[in-house]
């Protein structure tokens, strides 16, 4: 019996050794530190000025990535004559002056209210109506406009959604709430600010110039009814409105100015090696934009350093993406691969959302999205996977990460809702199984926040030995997914399971 046990142990050890030896011959195991370091130092250099979407530094980064894909032999996506998916961005500059009054009481522009949309407007004696949250949802039967006479009146509503306290959900609902008000004949829409963070935080983000995707099929920011958010005033001012009494509303603003801005996603495709599996695609993604310089940045800056280099967020992710592209070019995986570097993530996942709505490879042929993004790291022994346990490939994730001596950690900060804050959610919402591959951390502590969206997030602050292992792990994990006979699938009960079934049907 002991001899049998010994034989089994030797057999298992031999098998494991053979597997390890075979893996060690794969291109991702041969990646060199100087390769990933040089790429990151370029992307996070001062010369690129923080890679803000639409800036010259952002476009230089795009040209760099496109040239790499071309050199590696990647094909252009169907319908494109280059490696760029151009996105029709427009820069929107808010009104320089505006006025809002309720029964003759004037509110102060930017201090008490901000204008988020609408054509130039001037009226002094409009009627008001209160419509709760201003929300209509057929699934739940909620209709805040039912029984109200709205046409030609200024509609006041509570901010956010009923029973929903997630700021991301609140912001996503903004466009739809304005659309609902317009369809009901409202003269203007005013949301009363009731969110769990300071009013100044909101106005610092929404009350200034922004970049948006110009969609000919949707009402633009600079057209349509005025859309205003106002700081919650004293109860006396709003009482006539909330109780259905008469109130006179005055709104005046000189309108929004817009200008076209050039930016693009960068995309390349590598055909898989398997005659059957090559018709299925694994989408690898990372955003190459960051927040720019000076007043456009995320944190404090000085005259000596006003460039937000974005080494961690997200040059690390882009270098991991291109490391996988390099590895796959040397040894093609069984499935075809889409390499997608997206722009506009810092401005609201704009690039990935655009691709998900305008895919260059049908989404029902895209079996998985492995995204890389992160705020930084405080533990180089770890790699974090946002979405672990949700797509049926946990064994592949462990193998891909532990092969390089790192420990896999599932989302250590669920309260941050990080899965739904990066580009992977653009594809998950369409039904594509997706994960976000992030640098190691155990909690959002001072170490993380000292670099996140700060001018101190530069290349010299990185651990390049860790960067190498991170890139190798990402590339190997991607290969394991691309070669695995079984397709990933949302686990039963996942919030995106229904979208997945709608996308793939019985495929």
Secondary structure by P-SEA (a helix, b strand, c coil): caaaaaaaaaaaaaaaaaaaaaaaacccccccaaaaaaaaaaaacccccccccccaaaaaaaaaaaaaaaaacccccccccccccccbbbbbbccccbbbbcccccccccccccccccccccccbbbbbbccccccccccccccccccccccbbbbbbccccccccaaaaaaaaaaaaaaaaaacccbbbbcccccccaaaaaacccccbbbbbbccccccccccbbbbbcccccccccccccccbbbbbbbbcbbbbbbbbbbbbbbbbbbcccccccbbbbbbbbcccccccccccccccccccccccccccaaaaaaaaaaaaaaaaccccbbbbbbbcccccccaaaaaaaaaccccccccccccccccccccccccbbbbccccccccaaaaaaaaccccbbbbcccccccccccccaaaaaaaaccbbbbbbccccccccccccccccccccccccaaaaaaaaaaaaaaaaaaaaaccbbbbccccccaaaaaaaacccc
